[in-house]
C-alpha cells in the first residue's frame, strides 16, 4: 500500500469520526431543547392553572334572596309634634285655707276620684256644725209655728180669735218653713266647702305638671295640678294641600320616635283649614300606648293610604355607592352590580322600582363588601 493510499484512508476515517460526533452533538442538543421546551410548557400551564384557580377563588361568603312581587302599602310621609289628646287642670275651689297634704307628683298615673291633695278643714268643719245647729233650731221653730197655725185655724169658726190673729199665725208658720229651707241651704253650702278641702281627680290620666306646694294658702281657681286625660297622646302630622286629599279618618299610621321605637295609631280627624302661617293641614292621629312616647316630642311618621304591588328585596341587599343605590345580582358564581331605583320601605323590605325583576337572586349579607364581577360563595340554606 502506498503512502498516498494510506493517508487517504486515514483522512476518511477522521471525517467519519467528526461526522459521528457532530451528529451526536446535534441529537443531544435537540433532546436538551425538547426537554427544555416541554418543561417550559408545563410551567406556563401550571401558571395558567394557578391564575384560573385564583380567578375562581371566592372573595366572600354571602347569603342571597330572591326578588319577589308583593303588595306593599302606599305611604304619605310627614312630620309633626306629639301632644296630649286633652289636658285637664285641677284647681283650688276654696280660698283662704292652707294646703296640708300633696299626694301625687309629676308622672304619676291617677284614676278618677283619687285624692290628690287636702286643705286644712278645721274651720270648715266648724261651719258645718254651726249650720247643722241652725237647721235644728229652724226646724223646731217651724214645728211651733205650725202648731200655732193649726190651733188658730181650729178656733176660726168659734170666733175666739180675730182674723188678724189667725192670719198672723199662718204667716209665722210660713216664715218658719222658709227659715228652715234657708238653714238647710246654708248647711249644704258648708258641706260643699268641706268637700272642696279635698282635691280629687276629675278623670283618669297622668300628671304632667304640679304647682301645689305644701303649706300654701291658695285662692279659689288657682291651678294645683295639670294632667293628660286618660294618658292619651296624639301625633299632629303636618300635611301639604296635595297630601291631605289622600288622607281620611281611620287610616293606619306608623310614627318613628326619637329613640328609634315605633308607635302605631290611626287618623282621628283632619283640621278643617290650613294654617295661615305654614299653609299646612294638621292630621290628628290617636297613638296606641307606648312607654317611650312623650308629649312635646317631634317625630316623623307615615300614613298608609293604599296597597299596591311592587318588586321587593331585603333592605339589607341595597348598598349606597357614590350617592346611588345598587344591588348585587348573582350570576353563576359571580356577582353583577346593578343600579336600581328604590321606592317604598316597610320594615326590612324595600321596593325596587327599576333595575331588577322578580325572581332575580341578589346578595343580602355581605353585599357591601363585594364588587362587580367578584366570585362569591353562597352560604348553604339561603
Secondary structure, DSSP 8 states (H G I E B T S, - for coil): --HHHHHHHHHHHHHHHHHHHHHHHHHHHHHHHHHHHHHHHHHHHHHHHHHHHHHTS-SEEE-EEE-EEEEEEEEEEEEEEEEES-EEEEE--S-S-BEEEE---TT-EE-TT-EEEEE--HHHHHHHHHHHHHHHHHHHHHHHHHHHHHHHHHTTTTTSS-HHHHHHHHHHHHHHHHHHHHHHHHHHHHHHHHHHTEEE-SS-EEEEEE---TT-B--TT-EEEEEEETT-EEEEEEE-HHHHTT--TT-EEEEE-TTS-EEEEEEEEE-SS--TTT--EEEEEEE---TT--TT-EEEEEEEEEEEEEEEEEGGG-EEETTEEEEEEEETTEEEEEE-EEEEEETTEEEEEES--TT-EEE-TTGGG--TT-BEEE-TT-
